[in-house]
Amino acid sequence: MEKLKPERAVEILKAKGVNVTVEQAASILEFLRKMASIVVSQHLKRRNNKG
């Protein structure tokens, strides 16, 4: 799966009325990727502990 690029994130957010710079979008995407990784890791850990 292709990563969402900051430029595309700027377009998506602008369409929703949120104006950010490409640099801000890059930071937002980095944060969201880290959060997603944590959530998936915790889910898998819980799932493995149930078995």
C-alpha positions in Angstrom: 0.0 0.0 0.0 1.3 3.4 -1.0 1.9 6.0 1.8 -0.2 9.1 1.8 2.1 12.0 0.8 2.0 15.3 2.7 0.9 17.2 -0.4 -2.1 15.0 -0.7 -2.9 15.4 3.0 -2.8 19.1 2.5 -5.4 18.8 -0.3 -7.7 16.5 1.7 -7.5 18.8 4.8 -8.1 21.9 2.7 -11.3 20.3 1.3 -12.5 19.9 4.9 -11.6 23.6 5.7 -8.3 22.9 7.5 -5.4 24.8 6.2 -1.9 23.4 6.9 1.5 23.6 5.3 3.2 20.7 3.7 5.6 20.6 6.7 2.7 20.5 9.1 1.0 17.8 7.1 4.2 15.7 7.2 4.3 16.0 11.0 0.6 15.0 11.3 1.2 12.0 9.1 4.3 10.9 11.0 2.3 11.2 14.3 -0.7 9.2 12.9 1.6 6.5 11.5 3.2 6.1 15.0 -0.2 6.0 16.7 -1.4 3.4 14.2 1.7 1.3 14.8 1.1 1.4 18.6 -2.5 0.5 18.3 -1.8 -2.5 16.0 1.0 -3.6 18.3 -1.2 -3.5 21.4 -4.0 -5.3 19.6 -1.7 -8.1 18.5 -0.2 -8.4 22.0 -3.7 -8.7 23.6 -4.8 -11.2 21.0 -1.7 -13.3 21.6 -2.2 -13.2 25.4 -5.8 -14.6 25.1 -4.7 -17.7 23.3 
